[in-house]
Amino acid sequence: MFRLIALDLDGTLVEFNIPFELIREKLGIKERFILERIMEERDEKKKLEMLRILEDFELESAKNAKLAFYALELLNFLRKSGIIHGIVTRNSRRSVEVIAKKFNLKFDFIVSRDDAKPKPSDEPIRILMSRFGVKGDETLVVGDFLFDLLAGKKAGARTALIVHSRNLGMLKSFKPYADYIFYSLKEFAEFLGDRNDTEGPSKI
């Protein structure tokens, strides 16, 4: 069905634990999207310092990260199935590597904000499609936030939304951008073929 699956990290493969409010306080900003505010900073020295502070928080969160329910089983299934898979995240590459080492996770690729324009840009997805020679309908972008879905849609890929307690209230606004909706990684894995008994995916 899909040859390549690009997975979000926070809120998707690992439980969300980044303290955005504390980060805003530390940086002295009020904007909702911290990374965008940092990238708009004209003072290059200040921008680098802001990125350093953001990464410090990300690294601390990575050290304390917990895998989401069924994350390890999903990744094992993808590996056994030969589906190209990995991480596309707005976080720093170092924070992803900390999590990968902590849980001994193997990915075919990692695309962080250090490697390409961050989601909702479609650049990370287009880079992967070109690198692995896959088409849009062979690519699935999986995440828990609108930016994940927008990045996938703009690249011409299929999109899947993972619903949990933190984003349930935004489900209505996310729905138009999701080809599939799943309420757990287990349900997603079963949709891909890792099933014993299942009722199947929640399709739009």
Protein Blocks (a to p, Z undefined) as FASTA:
>chain_A
ZZcdcddfehplpccfbdfklmmmmnopabfblmlmmmmpmblmlmmmmmmmmmmmmmmm
mmmpccdehklmmmmmmmmnopacddddfbdfklmmmmmmmnopacfbdcdfklmccdfb
fklmmmmmmmnopafklpccddfbfklmmmmmmnopacdddddfklmmmmmmmmmmpfbd
cfbfklmmmmnopafbdebjadZZ
